[in-house]
Amino acid sequence: MKIEKLTTDIGAELSGVCLAEAITNDDLFGTIHEALLAHKVLFLRDQKVSKTEHVAFAERFGALEDHPVAGSDPDHPGLVCIYKDLDSPPDYYENAWHSDATWRERPPFGAVLRCLECPSVGGDTVWANMVRAYDDLPESVKVTIEALFARHSIEASFGARMPLEKRHALKEQYPDAEHPVVRTHPETGEKVLFVNSFTTHFVNFHTAENVRYGQDYSPGASQLLNYLLSRAAIPEYQVRWRWRPNSVAIWDNRCTQHYAVMDYWPAVRKMERAGIIGDKPY
């Protein structure tokens, strides 16, 4: 197996390997897992795997989760089918920087995404290294956010386009989660900037150090959050992947964000993603 870095700080392409073999080959899977921790997102071409093999490989990292809005393949629980064709209504879910499902108490470990069909041009996906995004913060900002927690909401994102009753039912089923603004990666020990488009506000910003007058709360917190959210958009932290049929991306959701670029209409884009259950951030 060959591992070739795609950028200085994030992303590597694996060649000379078949993911189906890693289902039963412990040494091969161990090497892939180590590469994922080192590069944060891995890419492979020409992976002609079945849905069953796709799920079986992803399950080597851990149990899979369904998505409450996108749903899963009826014969392969945990395999989310993201099929976009000319009849698909615009949903505006893709083109935003995010870490998957941080509105969960236990956001995903990561995901394995395979391309079935894609346009000849457009429809790329971009990933950002949120360890590097944290490392480069000014020390004064690091001190300010060190003990902050933030609220993450499915209601404010997926639920925002739903009718009132359905939106309230979604929030009741998936209440907002609170996570540290700076989480610790459980395997590498790295510090990660952990806010994204699912983040609505800080929950403990209103302290004597941060708020001298009550009206300071809103601009102070919102401006800081917007600044932190903007870090994912810095090109030096990113890798961009052009899809081809049977291409695969494996990413560590605990330390990255990604952005699915919606620049391909009118064209068809069919993807299948296996999301892996993670742990509670700390």
N, C-alpha and C positions, 0 to 999 in steps of 0.2 A: 504494500500500500504506500502511495506517495501522498504527502501532505504539503500543499503549497499555499503559503500565505497570500491573501488577496490585497490586504492593506497593512499598514504598520501596526494598527491597534485592534483590528477586529476582522474575523472572517478567514476561513481557509477552505480550499477545495481539495477533496479527497479523490484520488483516482486509483484504479487497480483494485477495487473492492466492490463486493456485492453485499448489499445490506441483508439480503435473505440469508447469507451465510452466517452473519453475525447473530442470528436468532439462536443458533446452537453452539457457536464457536465463542467460548468465554474469553479467550485471549484476544480475538479480533474485537469483540464488543468492548473489552477493557481498554484497548487502544483507542477506539472511537470515543469512549467516555472521557479519557484523558485529553484527547484532542479538543473535545467540546469545552472542557474547563479552561484549556489554554487559549482557545480562539473565540469562544462564546457563540459562534455560529459556524456550522459546517455545510458545505455544498457538495453535491454529487450529481453527475450526469448519467444518463442511460441506465436508470434503475427500473427494469421491467419487473416490478414486484406486483403481486396480487394484493387485493384489499386485505386478505387474511394475513399475508406476510407483512404488509405495512403495519397492521395492528400488532402483530406478534413482535416485530422489532421494537416498536415504541414501548410495548409493555415490559421490555427489558429494563427500562429506566424506572418504571413504576406503573401503578394502576392508571387507567385512562378515565377521563371525565367527559360527560355530555355537556352540550351548550344549551341553555334554556331558550334561546331565541333561534339560533341556527339549526339546532337539532342534529341527530346523528343518523348514519346509515342504518336502516332497520335490521339488517343482518350482521352488522359489525358495530356494536355499541362503542361509543367513544371516537368513531371516525366521522368527522364533520364534513359534509359535502358542500363546498362553496362553488356553486355552479352559476355562472353569469352568462346569459345569452341576450339576444336582441329584444326579448320580451321581458327581461328582468327590470322591475321598477328601480329607479334611483333610490338608494337607501342611505348613502353618505356615511356608511360605517367604516369603509376601508381607509379613506384618505385622511388619516390622523395618526400622529405618533402615539403609541400605546404599548404597554406590556399587557399581555392577555389576562383578562378576568381578575384584575387586582381588586375588584369589588367582592371577591370571595375572601373568607377568613383565611383560607389556604390557597393563595394564587398558584397557578400552574408552575411546575418545575420547568417545563419547556414544551416543545412540540416538534413533530415530524410532519412536514408539509410536502406533498408530492403534486407535481403538475401533470394533468392528463391532457389538457388542450389549452393553447394560449395563442394570442395574436402574434404575428411575425414581428411587430414593433409595438412597444408599450406593455403595460402591465407588470413592470418590474416591482421588486420589493426591496426596501432599504432597511438596514438594521443599524442601530447606534449602540455604542459601548458606554453604558451608564456608570461603569467604574471610572473610566477616563473622565467622564463628565463631572463626576464628584471630585476626583483628584485635582482637577484644574480650577476648582472654585477658589476664590479668594479666602484666605484664612478667616477673615471677619465673618464671611457668610457661613463657613463651616461651623464656627462657634455658635452663630445664631440658630442654625437648623439642627444642631447636634441632638437636642432632646425633643424636637418637634414631632408630633404625630399629625397625620392627615386622614381625611375621610375620602373613601372611594365608593362610587355609586354606579350601579347598573341603571337605576331609575333616571339619572341625569344624562345617560348616554343612550343605550338601547331603548329605554323606556320613554325617552323624550318624544319619540315619534308615534307613541301608542295612544289610543283613547284613554281618557282619565281612569276609568275603572280597571282597564287592563294594566295600566302603568302602576296603579296602587297595588294591584295583586302581585305584580312582579316584585315590587319593593318588599311586600310582606313576605314573599317566598325567599327573597335574597336581600336581607337588610344591609344597609351600608356597613362597610368594614373600615376599621381604623388600623393604619400601619405606620411604622416609623418612617419619617422622611428620608432618613439614611439607614438602610438595612445592612446587615452583615451577611455576606454570602456564606451559607452553611458548610460548603465544602472547601472553599479557597480562603475564607476569612477576609476577603476584600470588602471594602466599604462601597456601597452602591447608592447613587441618587435614585430614590424610589418614589417618584411622582410622575404622573402621565395624564393623558386626556380623561381618564376615569376619576381623577382626583378633583374634588370640589372645593375643599378648604382645609386649613389647619384647624385642629381642634383645641390646641393649647397655646396659641400665640398670644392671647390676651393676658400678659403678665406685666408687672411694674416695669420691667426692663424694656419691653417692646411698646407699651402703650402708656403714654403720660396723660393723654386726654382720651376720653371714650371714642371720639371721632377718629383717632389715629388707627383704630383697629382695622377698619375696612381697607383703606388705601395701603397701609403698611403690610398687611397680610396678602392682599391680592397682588400687589406689585411684586412682592417676593416670590409668590407662587408662580406668577407669569414668567418671571426671570428664570426660575428653575425649570419650568416646562420648556423654555426656549433652548435649553442646553442640548436637547436631542437633535436640533436642527443644524448643529455645527458640523460641516463636512469632514473635518479631521477625525471625527468620532465614528464615521459611517463606512459601511460597505454596501454596494448596490449590486443586485443579482438579476441578470436577464434570464428569464425562464425559457426552457424548451420542454417539449413533452418528455416525461419520465425523468425530469430533474427533481432533486430532493433537497430541501433545506432542513437542518436540525438546529434548533436554537435553544439557548439557556434563557428562559423567560425571567429568571431571577436577577439578571444583570444586563439585560438589553431592552431596548424598545424597537419596534418595527413600524413601517409605513408601507402599506400596499398602494401603489400609485395607480389611480384610476384615470388613465389617459388613453384607454384602448377602445372606447366605444366609437363606431359600431363594430364589435368583434366579440368572439366567444372566449371565455376564460373559465376553465374548470379545474378546480383544485380540491384535494382531499387532505384533511389535517387531523392528526391524532394528538390530542392534548393530554399531557401527563400531570396527574395530581401532584401538587407540591406540599410545602410545609408552611407553618405560620411564620411570617417575617419577624425578625428581632434585630 
